Amino acid sequence: MFDTARQAIVPFEPRGDRVGLYVCGITPYDAAHLGHAFTYHVFDVVTRRLQRDGLVVHSVRNITDVDDDMLRVARERGVDYRTLAGEQVLRFESDMAAVGLLPVTSAPRASAHVPEMVRWVSRLQGEGFAYERDGWVYFDTRMFPDYGRLSRLDDATMIDLSRERGGDPADPRKRNPLDFVLWQRSTPDEPVWQSPWGPGRPGWHIECSVLATGELGIPVDIHGGGDDLIYPHHESEIAQAEAAGVAPYVRHWVHVAMVREQGEKMSKSLGNLVFVGDLVRRASGEAVRIMLAMHHFRASWDYDEDELHAAEARRLRYVSAMAGGGVLGAAEAREYERQFLERIDDDLDTPGALRVLDLAAAALARERARDVASDAVRGEDLMQRLLATIGVRLRSGVA
Ligand SMILES: [Zn+2]
């Protein structure tokens, strides 16, 4: 699987029989869109593939319930941020279950772990990596010469991107435009926690490092998210973790490409979000899941209706192949399985794995009338076993 830090496809080597997987979760202020589903689908396939080898996967997907966007939307709607988060988390979990995602092992909320974040920030300050100004604490990026290592961006590009992604490089309290917020003052209507710098709330990046190491220990085996998190979020996570003596912080970084709509990144500000809840009302969750698997995780893609129709057609082909009651010889079935897993194990090539399933389905459709050999494998069993690896469970005969 491609590792963003090494910029290469490298083997993922488990350290034992347990794997710690941390994926950056949602800020629960709005419904899940297709980009969320694509990202979490990818890590669900990773989980299922590792489980297939007998590994125990401890998967953590945090909930960023203390964050600028979260608090702004709660304020606009006149509700407590915890109420808003509670509602949206339930909706998110139901949407993810509808497309066949396994529940994660743990979904910690940032708001429940603020004292640990305060301790971490104090440690960074004590070691000279952080400074306080007017109740705000910043990470001093000049103290960490490797800042930019993960994203491989120069300072000017990082400054531009930081502005685009919610940072404020012009903040006059900062020593350097790239410095990022570890702790901030709350406005009068925002939640507060006590800290050595006065009452306030944590910055976004520190939340994930504290939750990841708290739940999984060090190092984290796989850390991932959408590729818009490489900079500044994950770049800053590496800096604050290594500065606090946590090195290596992560063994394998995995980033998922963006889903676009008519050539534009799906985003709230552009108003072009395709919501998972709407998709599963118009098509089956299985078809939506097949549509996600039709795309390689590192290739950005454009959503349109044809995608959904193509996925639905594929689902019907599989259902019909399974419903025929066809069988395959044991050697032939083993060969399909080998090729399918070979595709998954080659940088999670789910589109290639689906092409193997297409061949198996076509063979089953042809072989219906064949005499049953003593070592025959039921086609339906083979298809279900392989589809389960990508999170699809088809009910045979249900079109
Ligand atoms: Zn995160």
Boltz pocket constraint, residues with backbone or C-beta under 6 A from the ligand:
constraints:
  - pocket:
      binder: B
      contacts: [[A, 23], [A, 24], [A, 25], [A, 204], [A, 208], [A, 233]]
      max_distance: 6.0
